[in-house]
Amino acid sequence: MPISAIDAAVGRRLRVLRISQGFEPDRFASALNIAPEQIGRYENGEERIPPRVLSAMADFLDVPMQAFFDPNHAKIVHSNPDVVPLPETTSDIFEALELLQYYSKIKDRVLRAEVLNFVAFLSQYP
């Protein structure tokens, strides 16, 4: 079965979650009894993560399964009081990825430059 855009996005989010919690691929793979190369294939979107493996990853990382599917995990945390929030830095990473995703869709170079200037301007204010 071909890999879908959703599968690739889940792999990217897995990488973000793993890195944000300080796990090297070898240690993460060992904890899940998976070959480190397999983790790389999942994170690079080369192979779909089986549901049982994804569930084990979520348990190990102590995140809800939704964290792999929703680019704005902060929204999930705030809308569901039963979900334990991730550290602020992880939410920041998801927001940065979402911003990058939208930014990369802007094809006009002048408009891209203006967006960067606008974001730089906004970053000056707390």
N, C-alpha and C positions, 0 to 999 in steps of 0.2 A: 504494500500500500504506500503511495507517495506521501511524503511529509508535507503537511499543510503549513500555512502561515501561523496558525495557532500553535502547532507543535514547535515551530522555531521560536515563537515568542515565549512559550513555556520554558524552553531550554535557556533562553537569555535570562529570564527571571530567576531560574534555578541558579545560574552563575552569580547573579547579583546577590541573591540571598546567601549563597555559600560564602562568597567573598566578604560580604558585610559582616558575617559572623566569624571571620578569620580562619576558615577551614581551607587548607590546601587540598587540591584534588585527590592526592594519595590518601590523606587521612580521612577525607569524606568518603571516598570509595571503600576504604577498609572498614569503616564503621557500618557501612551498608552491605558489606560483603559483595561488592561489585568491582570489576576491573577498572582501574583508573582511566584506561582508554575508553571504556564505555561511558564514563561520566563526560569525557570530552565530546564524544559523539552526541550525547544528549544535549549538552550545552551549546554545541555548534549547530544544532538543528538537523543533524544527519540521521538521527533515529528518533522515533517516537518513544516517549517514556511510558512504559506500561503502568496502568492505574495502581497496581499493588506497590510498584517501586516508587511512584510519585507519592503515594500515601506514606510509605516508610520515610521518604525524604522529608515530607512535611512534619512528621512526628519527630525525626531527628533534629531538624532545624527549629522545632517548636513554633511553627507557623500554621495557620489554617490553610487548607487546600486552595481557598480562593486567592491566596497570595500569588499563586502561579498563573492565574488567569486574568486578574484585574490589574491593569497598569497603575491604578491609583489605589494602592493598598490602604492608604490613610482613610479613604472614603469607607472602606469595609470596616475598619477599626471603629470609626466614629458612628457608623450606622448600626453596629452590632455590639452591645455592651458585653456579650459573652466572649468576644474575641480579645485575646491578650495583645495589646499593641506592641509592634516591633520597636526597636530603638529608633530614635529620631533620625539617625543617619541613614537607616534603611528606607524610611519614608522619603527622605530627601533624594535618595538614589532613584526611587521609582518616579518621583516628580521630575528629576533631571532626564531620565530616559523618556518620559512622556513628552517633555519639552523638546528634546532632540528629535523624537519621532515626528512631531509636527513641523519643526524647523526644517528637517530634511526634505519635506514635501514642497517647500518654497523654492521655485526654480529661478525666479528673477533675482539676479545678483544684487541689484540696487535695493530691492525690498529686503533681502537677507541682511544687508549691511544696516539698514534702518532698524530692523528687528534687534540686531545685536546692540546697536546704539541705545535703543529703548531699554533693553534688559540691563545694560551697563548703567544707564541713568537710574533705573529703579533700584539697582543693587546698592546705591549710595545711601538709601534711606532704610533705617531699621524697621 
